[in-house]
């Protein structure tokens, strides 16, 4: 019985480690890098790019 519990815990640990490694390799921080400045990006600053 305790062997089954240890196997389940080990499997959960391996799955967690696998997912965390995949997420860090994917580079989630790239999503939050500032975008290149275009006339339409100044809309975020409250300015109208059409004038």
C-alpha positions in Angstrom: 0.0 0.0 0.0 2.8 2.4 0.9 4.6 1.4 -2.3 1.6 2.5 -4.4 1.5 5.9 -2.7 5.2 6.4 -3.2 4.9 5.5 -6.9 2.0 8.0 -7.3 3.9 10.8 -5.6 7.0 10.1 -7.7 4.9 10.2 -10.9 3.3 13.5 -9.9 6.8 14.9 -9.2 8.1 13.8 -12.5 5.1 15.3 -14.3 5.5 18.6 -12.4 9.2 18.8 -13.3 8.6 17.9 -16.9 5.9 20.7 -17.3 8.0 23.3 -15.5 11.0 22.6 -17.7 8.9 22.8 -20.9 7.4 26.1 -19.7 10.8 27.7 -19.0 12.2 26.6 -22.3 9.3 28.0 -24.2 10.2 31.5 -22.9 7.1 32.9 -21.5 8.8 36.2 -20.7 8.9 37.0 -24.5 5.2 37.7 -24.3 5.9 40.7 -22.0 8.7 42.4 -23.9 7.9 45.9 -25.2 6.7 46.0 -28.8 8.2 48.1 -31.5 6.9 51.6 -31.6 4.4 52.1 -34.4 1.9 54.9 -34.9 -0.9 52.7 -33.6 1.0 51.9 -30.4 0.7 55.5 -29.2 -3.0 54.8 -28.8 -2.0 53.3 -25.5 -0.6 56.6 -24.4 -3.9 58.4 -25.3 -2.8 60.0 -28.5 -4.5 59.8 -31.9 -2.2 58.6 -34.6 -4.4 59.9 -37.4 -3.7 63.6 -36.8 
